[in-house]
Amino acid sequence: MTEVRAKFAIGQVVRHRIHPFRGVIFDVDPEFANTDEWWEAIPKDHRPRKDQPFYHLFAENETSYYVAYVSEQNLLPDETGEPVEHPDIGEMFDVLENGRYRLAGSPH
């Protein structure tokens, strides 16, 4: 198993550095692992480096819920303490404590 040197953790609530959305991390890739089409759809001057962790998020903005794939350089910790309302969170996580969701079924 490859060790992932990630700044953020599974269950942590984060927000995007530029775009107005936040979410809960549910998986981490040690480096870019999406399609070339996805990569090329990002404007060239905004493309993040591929050699960094990328995070899968249950994300939300003011109007919708979705799954986002975001580079580490574009994430910041969310300091609001507010829950994320994405409908899929309950399938994987339990309560929010100290800015982080606990994996469902894990000990307290």
DOPASE-333503 format. One record per residue (C-alpha): residue number from 1; residue in three letters; chain; x, y, z. Coordinates in nm, 2 decimals. Each point is the difference from the previous one (the first is absolute). Example, Ala and Ser with C-alpha at 12.3 -4.5 7.8 and 13.67 -1.06 7.14 Angstrom:
2
 seq type mol     xx     yy     zz
   1  ALA   A   1.23  -0.45   0.78
   2  SER   A   0.14   0.34  -0.07
//
This chain:
108
 seq type mol     xx     yy     zz
   1  MET   A   0.00   0.00   0.00
   2  THR   A   0.14   0.34  -0.10
   3  GLU   A   0.02   0.26   0.28
   4  VAL   A  -0.18   0.32  -0.09
   5  ARG   A   0.17   0.31   0.13
   6  ALA   A  -0.31   0.21   0.01
   7  LYS   A  -0.06   0.33   0.18
   8  PHE   A  -0.37  -0.08   0.05
   9  ALA   A  -0.17  -0.31   0.14
  10  ILE   A  -0.30  -0.21  -0.08
  11  GLY   A  -0.31   0.16   0.17
  12  GLN   A   0.16   0.34   0.02
  13  VAL   A  -0.22   0.30  -0.11
  14  VAL   A   0.19   0.22  -0.25
  15  ARG   A  -0.08   0.28  -0.24
  16  HIS   A   0.13   0.09  -0.34
  17  ARG   A   0.26   0.27  -0.01
  18  ILE   A  -0.16   0.18  -0.30
  19  HIS   A  -0.34  -0.14  -0.07
  20  PRO   A  -0.30   0.05   0.24
  21  PHE   A  -0.05  -0.36   0.12
  22  ARG   A   0.09  -0.22   0.30
  23  GLY   A  -0.01  -0.37   0.07
  24  VAL   A   0.10  -0.31   0.19
  25  ILE   A   0.29  -0.20  -0.12
  26  PHE   A  -0.09  -0.37  -0.06
  27  ASP   A   0.30  -0.12  -0.19
  28  VAL   A   0.36   0.11  -0.09
  29  ASP   A   0.21  -0.08  -0.31
  30  PRO   A   0.38   0.04   0.07
  31  GLU   A   0.02   0.18  -0.34
  32  PHE   A  -0.23   0.08  -0.29
  33  ALA   A  -0.20  -0.30  -0.10
  34  ASN   A  -0.28   0.14  -0.22
  35  THR   A  -0.04   0.00  -0.37
  36  ASP   A   0.19   0.21  -0.25
  37  GLU   A  -0.33   0.15  -0.12
  38  TRP   A  -0.07   0.12   0.35
  39  TRP   A   0.35   0.15   0.02
  40  GLU   A  -0.02   0.17  -0.34
  41  ALA   A  -0.34   0.15   0.09
  42  ILE   A   0.17   0.22   0.26
  43  PRO   A   0.13   0.33  -0.15
  44  LYS   A   0.37  -0.03  -0.04
  45  ASP   A   0.09   0.29   0.23
  46  HIS   A  -0.21  -0.16   0.28
  47  ARG   A   0.11  -0.37  -0.03
  48  PRO   A   0.15  -0.13   0.32
  49  ARG   A   0.32  -0.21   0.01
  50  LYS   A  -0.07  -0.37  -0.04
  51  ASP   A   0.27  -0.11   0.25
  52  GLN   A  -0.19   0.08   0.32
  53  PRO   A  -0.29  -0.16   0.18
  54  PHE   A  -0.35   0.04  -0.15
  55  TYR   A  -0.31  -0.03   0.22
  56  HIS   A  -0.35  -0.14  -0.07
  57  LEU   A  -0.26   0.22   0.18
  58  PHE   A  -0.36  -0.02   0.07
  59  ALA   A  -0.04   0.37  -0.10
  60  GLU   A  -0.26   0.26   0.03
  61  ASN   A  -0.05   0.36  -0.12
  62  GLU   A  -0.30   0.23   0.04
  63  THR   A  -0.21  -0.18  -0.25
  64  SER   A   0.11  -0.36  -0.03
  65  TYR   A   0.17  -0.32   0.13
  66  TYR   A   0.26  -0.19  -0.20
  67  VAL   A   0.32  -0.19   0.01
  68  ALA   A   0.32   0.20  -0.06
  69  TYR   A   0.35  -0.10  -0.08
  70  VAL   A   0.24   0.27   0.13
  71  SER   A   0.38   0.04   0.02
  72  GLU   A   0.16   0.06   0.34
  73  GLN   A   0.13   0.34  -0.11
  74  ASN   A  -0.36   0.12  -0.05
  75  LEU   A  -0.14  -0.10   0.34
  76  LEU   A   0.00   0.17   0.34
  77  PRO   A  -0.14  -0.12   0.33
  78  ASP   A  -0.36   0.11   0.06
  79  GLU   A   0.00   0.18   0.33
  80  THR   A  -0.37   0.07   0.03
  81  GLY   A  -0.09  -0.31   0.20
  82  GLU   A  -0.32  -0.03  -0.20
  83  PRO   A  -0.12  -0.34  -0.13
  84  VAL   A   0.01  -0.08  -0.37
  85  GLU   A  -0.35  -0.09  -0.12
  86  HIS   A   0.09  -0.23  -0.29
  87  PRO   A  -0.25  -0.29   0.00
  88  ASP   A   0.26  -0.27  -0.04
  89  ILE   A   0.20   0.09   0.32
  90  GLY   A  -0.22  -0.23   0.22
  91  GLU   A   0.09  -0.30  -0.20
  92  MET   A   0.37   0.03   0.09
  93  PHE   A   0.03   0.22   0.31
  94  ASP   A  -0.15   0.05   0.34
  95  VAL   A   0.00   0.32   0.20
  96  LEU   A   0.20   0.31  -0.06
  97  GLU   A   0.25   0.07   0.28
  98  ASN   A   0.26   0.27   0.00
  99  GLY   A  -0.02   0.07  -0.37
 100  ARG   A   0.02  -0.37  -0.10
 101  TYR   A  -0.25  -0.27  -0.07
 102  ARG   A   0.06  -0.34   0.16
 103  LEU   A  -0.02  -0.30  -0.23
 104  ALA   A  -0.32  -0.20   0.06
 105  GLY   A   0.05  -0.29   0.24
 106  SER   A   0.34   0.12   0.12
 107  PRO   A   0.07   0.01   0.38
 108  HIS   A  -0.05   0.34   0.17
//
